Amino acid sequence: MQGSQLTVFAATTGRRKHHQTTVGWILDEARQAGIQGATIVEVSECVDVHGKYHAARFVELAEQPVAITLAGESARVDSLLERLRQGDVPLFYTRCSVDYEVLGSAVP
C-alpha cells in the first residue's frame, strides 16, 4: 500500500494536553484518526523550533525529547495533522511518501 510516514518531534514529554502527556495526546489523536500503530523514540537531546536546547536528565525526565513515527493512508495522516494543528501544542514534523504493508497471519 502507499501512504505517508509522519514523524512528530516533541521537545518535552512533560507538557500536558487535556490531562495527558504530549505523547499520550498525540497517540490518542492518531487512534481517533484511524492510525493503528506508532513508534516512540526517546531522544537524549534536541533543539526545539524556538532554538531552545532540551536534554534528558536523570533528575528531570519530563524534559526528555521524543520522536513519534507512524505510517498510514495519506488521508488518515492528513486527518491527524489537522487534529494536531487544532491542539495548539508546539510540534515539528516531517512527512514523506512511503510504501507499507502489514505482515503476519494474525493481522486482520
Secondary structure as UniProt FT lines:
FT   STRAND          2..10
FT   STRAND          16..17
FT   TURN            18..19
FT   STRAND          20..21
FT   HELIX           22..32
FT   TURN            33..34
FT   STRAND          39..42
FT   STRAND          45..47
FT   TURN            49..50
FT   STRAND          53..55
FT   HELIX           61..63
FT   STRAND          66..72
FT   HELIX           74..86
FT   TURN            87..88
FT   STRAND          92..99
FT   TURN            105..106
//
